[in-house]
């Protein structure tokens, strides 16, 4: 397309720019196909990690996880003593034996506090990654202490195992600094799903915070069967601390579209749409809000923070999604629903979650998102007004990771 107003000098018309279609504005984000390093990531449920090693991939890093449940023991070699380990601790090592490249996740624990490669019995200390013994080379093997595999920091929170993926070997920040603030220090009960999914993690994250898709894509979900959905909103993005929030200024339940007709998400069997705007939950202003949720004073019910943590605040519970990068074409979906309660009332939550929510919300509803994430192919792209949620997220990621790179002494891409 060319500009119809040529200059008076008779020069050729200037070519109009088609709009931003690539991600060059956000070079760090563009380069993060396999995720942002320098963060904690949830990997799996704590109950799934046992004394048998298991294989996982985070940010393209192949990692073996194993739980040392053998009690405390001190192991010594010529290079010094291995540390005393506490019973039940989870360890993470690079999933490759440096001898011939066999995955350590295929190995086993022949000695307390170690993991042994299944090929030749190279045995590594779980704490330091140092080679403690070579079973097929005898007790005096000269390889002891000369070879190591990388280890990763591990934490257990919210019933999950988390692994820190460093930028340049730096010590991790405390994991509680990265968790949503309300999940630290408050009594809670949760239910969730961890599913491997196709598609890049950025598509999943952008889908979660996307202002426009829920009204159309999820209109057929069973979770929304009796709940009204707006046709369109007027939304702005509000930053607060390390989060950005979607704030709804206008909510429109139906509309006349020039030249095509009227469209509405209203149905006779659905609840009556609420009047006015609302920013806790997405079906109207609540009559009563959980005191812990109310105390957070969220500007909007949808918020997002690095490295890809979505929070959807409802009056009685909060839903979280963690988008864990695996590689450029796969991610791990971690969906968690939290009630701030304890005691006998937790049984009521579990009954409701296991009886309905897990299948309707974390199943069929979230499955529609998984379908679209797998189908997305961008860039190139042409954004529209509601995509301010996407561009605000990309800007947040770009700015925060630029600071993180500088703190680690690393340079930005390009």
C-alpha positions in Angstrom: 0.0 0.0 0.0 1.3 3.5 -0.9 0.5 6.9 0.4 -1.9 8.7 -1.9 -0.5 12.2 -1.1 2.7 12.6 -3.1 5.0 15.5 -2.2 4.9 18.7 -4.3 8.5 18.0 -5.5 7.2 15.2 -7.6 9.0 12.5 -5.7 7.6 9.0 -5.4 5.0 8.5 -2.7 6.3 7.3 0.6 5.5 3.7 1.4 3.2 3.4 4.4 4.3 1.1 7.2 2.1 -2.0 7.5 2.3 -1.9 11.3 4.5 -3.8 13.7 4.3 -7.5 12.6 7.4 -9.0 14.2 8.8 -8.9 17.7 11.9 -6.8 17.0 10.6 -4.2 19.5 11.2 -6.8 22.2 14.5 -8.5 21.4 14.9 -10.3 24.7 11.3 -11.6 24.4 11.9 -12.6 20.8 15.0 -14.6 21.8 13.2 -16.4 24.7 11.7 -19.2 22.6 13.0 -21.7 25.2 12.2 -19.5 28.2 13.7 -16.9 30.4 16.6 -18.0 32.6 17.2 -16.7 36.1 13.8 -17.9 37.5 12.3 -20.7 39.5 10.0 -23.0 37.6 7.5 -25.6 38.9 8.3 -29.0 37.4 5.9 -31.6 38.9 4.1 -32.6 42.0 6.4 -33.3 45.0 4.7 -36.7 45.4 5.9 -37.7 41.9 9.6 -37.4 42.8 10.9 -40.5 44.5 14.2 -42.3 44.9 13.9 -43.4 41.2 15.4 -40.7 39.0 13.1 -39.0 36.5 13.8 -36.9 33.4 12.5 -33.4 32.8 13.3 -30.5 30.5 13.1 -26.8 31.5 14.3 -23.9 29.3 15.9 -26.5 27.0 17.9 -27.9 29.9 17.7 -31.7 30.4 17.4 -32.3 34.1 17.2 -35.5 36.3 15.3 -35.2 39.5 15.6 -37.7 42.4 14.7 -37.7 46.0 17.3 -38.9 48.5 15.2 -40.6 51.2 18.0 -42.7 52.7 18.7 -40.6 55.7 21.8 -38.7 56.6 25.2 -40.0 55.7 28.6 -38.6 55.0 30.5 -39.8 52.0 34.2 -39.0 51.6 36.7 -39.2 48.8 40.2 -38.0 48.1 39.0 -34.5 47.1 37.1 -34.0 50.3 33.9 -35.0 52.0 30.4 -35.0 50.5 27.9 -33.1 52.6 25.5 -34.5 55.1 22.1 -34.7 53.5 18.7 -34.6 55.1 16.1 -37.4 54.5 13.6 -36.6 51.8 15.5 -33.9 49.9 15.0 -33.5 46.2 18.1 -33.0 44.0 18.4 -31.9 40.4 21.4 -32.7 38.1 22.1 -32.2 34.5 20.7 -35.3 32.8 23.8 -36.5 31.1 26.7 -38.7 32.3 29.9 -37.0 31.0 31.4 -40.4 30.2 29.4 -41.4 27.2 26.3 -39.2 27.4 23.9 -41.6 28.8 21.0 -40.0 30.8 21.4 -40.1 34.5 17.6 -40.3 34.8 18.0 -43.9 33.6 20.2 -44.7 36.5 19.6 -45.6 40.1 20.9 -45.0 43.6 23.5 -47.6 44.5 24.8 -45.6 47.5 23.0 -43.1 49.8 23.1 -39.6 48.5 24.3 -40.5 45.1 23.0 -41.5 41.6 24.8 -44.0 39.4 24.8 -44.0 35.6 23.3 -47.3 34.3 26.0 -47.9 31.7 29.3 -48.1 33.7 28.4 -47.2 37.2 29.8 -43.7 37.3 28.4 -42.4 40.6 27.7 -38.7 41.3 27.2 -36.9 44.6 23.7 -35.4 44.6 24.6 -32.3 46.4 27.8 -31.2 44.5 27.5 -33.2 41.3 31.1 -34.5 41.9 32.1 -38.0 40.7 32.4 -40.0 44.0 33.0 -43.4 42.6 33.4 -45.4 39.4 32.0 -48.9 40.1 33.6 -50.6 37.1 37.0 -49.0 37.8 37.4 -50.0 41.4 37.7 -48.1 44.7 40.9 -46.4 43.6 39.7 -45.0 40.3 41.8 -41.9 39.4 38.6 -40.3 37.9 37.1 -39.6 41.4 36.8 -35.9 42.1 38.0 -34.9 38.6 34.6 -34.9 36.9 31.3 -33.2 37.8 27.8 -32.7 36.4 26.0 -29.5 36.8 23.5 -29.3 39.7 20.5 -27.0 40.1 18.9 -25.4 43.1 15.6 -27.1 44.1 12.8 -26.0 46.4 9.4 -27.5 47.3 6.4 -25.1 47.5 2.7 -25.5 47.1 3.1 -29.3 46.8 5.4 -28.9 43.8 9.1 -29.3 43.1 10.6 -26.1 41.7 14.0 -25.8 39.9 16.0 -22.6 39.4 17.5 -22.2 35.9 20.5 -19.8 36.2 21.7 -17.3 33.7 25.4 -17.6 34.4 25.9 -19.8 37.5 24.5 -17.2 39.9 22.9 -18.1 43.2 19.1 -18.1 43.1 16.9 -15.5 44.6 14.6 -16.8 47.4 11.7 -18.6 45.8 9.2 -16.8 48.0 10.1 -13.5 46.3 8.8 -14.9 43.0 5.6 -16.6 44.3 2.4 -14.5 44.2 2.5 -12.6 47.5 -0.8 -13.9 48.9 0.5 -17.5 48.6 3.3 -16.8 51.2 2.2 -16.9 54.9 -1.5 -17.5 54.4 -3.4 -20.8 55.1 -4.6 -22.3 51.9 -5.7 -25.5 50.1 -5.2 -26.1 46.4 -6.0 -28.4 43.5 -4.4 -28.4 40.1 -3.2 -30.1 37.0 0.2 -30.3 35.4 0.1 -31.3 31.8 2.7 -31.4 29.0 1.4 -29.4 26.0 2.4 -28.6 22.5 3.1 -25.0 21.5 5.6 -22.3 22.6 5.3 -21.1 26.2 4.9 -17.5 25.0 1.8 -18.4 23.1 0.3 -20.0 26.2 1.2 -17.1 28.4 -0.2 -14.5 26.0 -3.3 -16.6 25.6 -3.9 -16.6 29.4 -3.6 -12.8 29.7 -5.3 -12.1 26.3 -8.2 -9.7 26.8 -10.3 -10.8 23.8 -10.2 -14.6 23.4 -12.3 -15.7 26.4 -15.5 -14.0 25.2 -15.4 -15.9 21.9 -13.3 -19.1 22.3 -14.8 -20.1 25.6 -18.4 -19.3 24.9 -19.0 -23.0 24.2 -17.2 -24.3 27.3 -19.2 -26.3 29.9 -17.6 -24.1 32.6 -19.4 -21.1 31.1 -22.6 -23.0 30.3 -24.8 -20.9 32.6 -22.6 -17.9 33.0 -22.9 -14.9 30.7 -19.9 -13.6 28.7 -19.4 -10.1 27.4 -19.2 -9.4 23.7 -16.5 -6.8 24.1 -14.8 -4.6 26.7 -12.9 -1.4 27.0 -9.8 -2.4 28.9 -6.6 -0.7 30.1 -3.4 -2.1 31.6 -2.3 -1.0 35.1 1.1 -1.8 36.4 1.6 -2.3 40.1 4.9 -3.6 41.5 6.1 -6.6 39.4 2.6 -7.3 38.1 0.5 -5.8 35.3 -3.3 -5.9 35.7 -6.2 -5.8 33.2 -8.8 -3.3 34.3 -12.2 -3.2 32.7 -13.6 0.3 32.2 -16.6 -0.8 30.1 -18.4 -4.2 29.7 -20.7 -4.7 26.7 -22.9 -7.8 26.6 -24.1 -7.4 23.0 -23.5 -5.1 20.0 -24.7 -4.2 16.5 -22.0 -4.6 14.0 -22.4 -2.4 10.9 -23.2 -4.3 7.8 -23.4 -7.7 9.4 -25.9 -7.5 12.3 -26.3 -8.0 16.0 -24.2 -10.4 18.0 -24.6 -11.5 21.6 -23.3 -14.1 24.1 -26.6 -13.9 26.0 -28.8 -17.0 26.0 -32.1 -17.7 27.6 -30.6 -20.4 29.9 -27.7 -18.2 31.1 -27.7 -16.0 34.2 -28.8 -12.5 33.7 -25.7 -10.2 32.9 -24.7 -7.9 35.8 -24.9 -4.1 35.5 -21.9 -1.9 35.6 -18.3 -2.8 35.6 -16.4 -5.2 37.9 -12.8 -6.2 38.5 -13.0 -9.3 40.8 -14.2 -12.3 38.9 -15.7 -12.1 35.5 -19.5 -12.5 36.1 -20.3 -9.3 38.0 -19.5 -7.4 41.2 -19.4 -9.9 44.2 -21.6 -9.6 47.2 -18.8 -10.9 49.4 -15.1 -11.5 48.8 -12.8 -13.7 50.8 -10.9 -11.4 53.3 -7.5 -12.5 52.1 -8.4 -11.8 48.5 -10.0 -8.5 49.4 -6.9 -7.5 51.4 -4.8 -7.7 48.2 -6.7 -4.7 46.6 -6.2 -6.1 43.2 -6.8 -3.3 40.5 -8.1 -6.0 38.1 -9.1 -9.6 38.3 -6.4 -10.7 35.7 -2.8 -10.1 36.4 0.6 -11.3 35.0 4.2 -11.4 36.2 7.5 -12.8 35.1 8.5 -15.4 34.1 5.0 -16.2 33.0 2.6 -16.4 36.1 -1.1 -15.7 35.5 -3.4 -14.8 38.3 -7.2 -14.7 37.9 -8.9 -13.5 41.1 -12.4 -14.6 41.9 -14.4 -13.6 45.0 -13.9 -16.9 46.8 -10.7 -18.4 45.1 -7.8 -17.5 42.9 -6.7 -19.4 39.8 -3.1 -19.5 38.8 -1.3 -20.6 35.7 2.4 -21.2 35.4 3.7 -21.5 31.9 6.9 -23.6 32.1 9.1 -23.6 29.0 10.3 -27.0 27.8 11.7 -26.1 24.5 10.7 -23.9 21.6 7.8 -26.1 20.6 6.6 -27.4 23.9 5.7 -26.2 27.4 4.3 -27.5 30.7 0.9 -26.2 31.8 0.6 -25.8 35.6 -2.9 -24.8 36.6 -3.7 -24.3 40.3 -6.9 -23.3 42.0 -6.5 -22.0 45.6 -8.9 -21.4 48.4 -7.6 -19.6 51.5 -9.0 -21.9 54.1 -7.9 -24.7 56.5 -9.4 -27.3 58.7 -12.6 -29.2 57.8 -13.6 -26.8 55.1 -10.8 -28.1 53.0 -12.8 -31.3 52.5 -15.6 -29.3 50.9 -13.0 -27.7 48.5 -11.6 -31.1 47.5 -15.0 -32.5 46.9 -15.9 -29.6 44.7 -12.6 -29.5 42.9 -12.3 -33.3 42.2 -16.0 -33.6 41.4 -16.3 -30.8 38.9 -13.7 -28.1 38.7 -10.8 -30.3 37.7 -12.7 -31.7 34.7 -14.7 -28.6 33.7 -12.1 -25.9 34.3 -8.7 -27.4 34.2 -9.9 -30.0 31.7 -12.4 -28.9 29.0 -12.2 -25.1 29.5 -8.3 -25.1 29.6 -8.3 -27.7 26.7 -9.7 -25.0 24.4 -6.7 -22.8 25.3 -4.3 -25.7 24.6 -6.0 -26.1 21.2 -5.4 -22.5 20.2 -1.8 -22.4 21.6 -0.9 -25.4 19.5 -2.4 -23.7 16.4 -0.8 -20.3 16.9 1.9 -19.3 14.4 3.3 -15.9 15.1 5.0 -13.7 14.1 4.1 -12.3 11.6 1.0 -10.9 13.2 -1.4 -8.0 13.0 -2.5 -6.8 16.4 -5.8 -5.1 17.3 -7.0 -2.9 20.2 -7.5 -5.6 22.8 -4.0 -6.8 22.2 -2.7 -4.0 24.5 -2.6 -6.9 27.0 0.0 -8.7 24.9 2.1 -5.7 24.2 2.1 -4.6 27.8 3.3 -8.1 28.8 6.0 -8.1 26.3 7.2 -4.7 27.5 7.2 -5.9 31.1 9.2 -9.1 30.2 11.7 -7.0 28.1 12.3 -4.5 30.8 12.6 -6.9 33.7 14.9 -9.4 31.9 17.1 -6.6 30.6 17.7 -5.6 34.3 18.3 -9.3 35.2 20.9 -9.7 32.5 22.7 -6.6 33.6 22.8 -7.8 37.2 24.3 -11.1 36.0 26.9 -9.3 33.9 25.4 -10.6 30.6 24.4 -8.6 27.5 21.1 -8.5 25.7 20.7 -10.2 22.3 21.6 -8.4 19.2 
